[in-house]
Amino acid sequence: MACNPLTVSIFRGCPDSTGGILKLYIANQFIGGTGLTQSFTFAPTASSDNTDLGAITAITATASSKFFQIIPDKNMSKYDQIVKPGDVTQTITIVLTRAEAAKRNFIKLLAQDDFYLIAVDKNGKAFLFGEQFGLDLENSTETSGVATSDKNLITITLVGHEKYAARELPTTLLPGTIVSAV
């Protein structure tokens, strides 16, 4: 007997879907020193029987909480979700061009905390990653390239484990507390 029977049909999407991430917004999951406070709360959409419909309808921030914008290198950043019963592995790969001190310092901070991340894809859809347990820096690599035509790149990999896949949120809900791009 099924715990939760299927109640909807899924239809093939439009063939004009575009891959890749356009921009990202990242925020600390918790703020404060010893008394940690959750920096944001997210209100999910629910049906009349309180079933989670997989979308966010509101974002509430504490006074000092901010999302920081990341503009990745074109056609190189992505997210993946591997769904298994009770565990969703969320992996976000961010590729930035040109190594420099500001990016080095940003990566250093990523290694010290858990994060929320909103990814806006090239279809204009926004998804929230790390909603319950946060994302962690898995690794960061930097390459100088070899030939003059090669790019100098930084690749940042963030990973999280959640109970459910990332929820969609309308881009109109993107946080008003955004600091300029890295």
Secondary structure, DSSP 8 states (H G I E B T S, - for coil): --SS----------TT---SEEEEEEEESEESSSS-EESEEEEEEE-TT--EEEEEEEEEE-TT--EEEE---TTT-EEEEEEETTEEEEEEEEEEES--HHHHHHHHHHTTS-EEEEEEETTS-EEEESTTT-BEEEEEEEE--SSTTS--EEEEEEEEEESS--EEE-GGGS-S-EE---
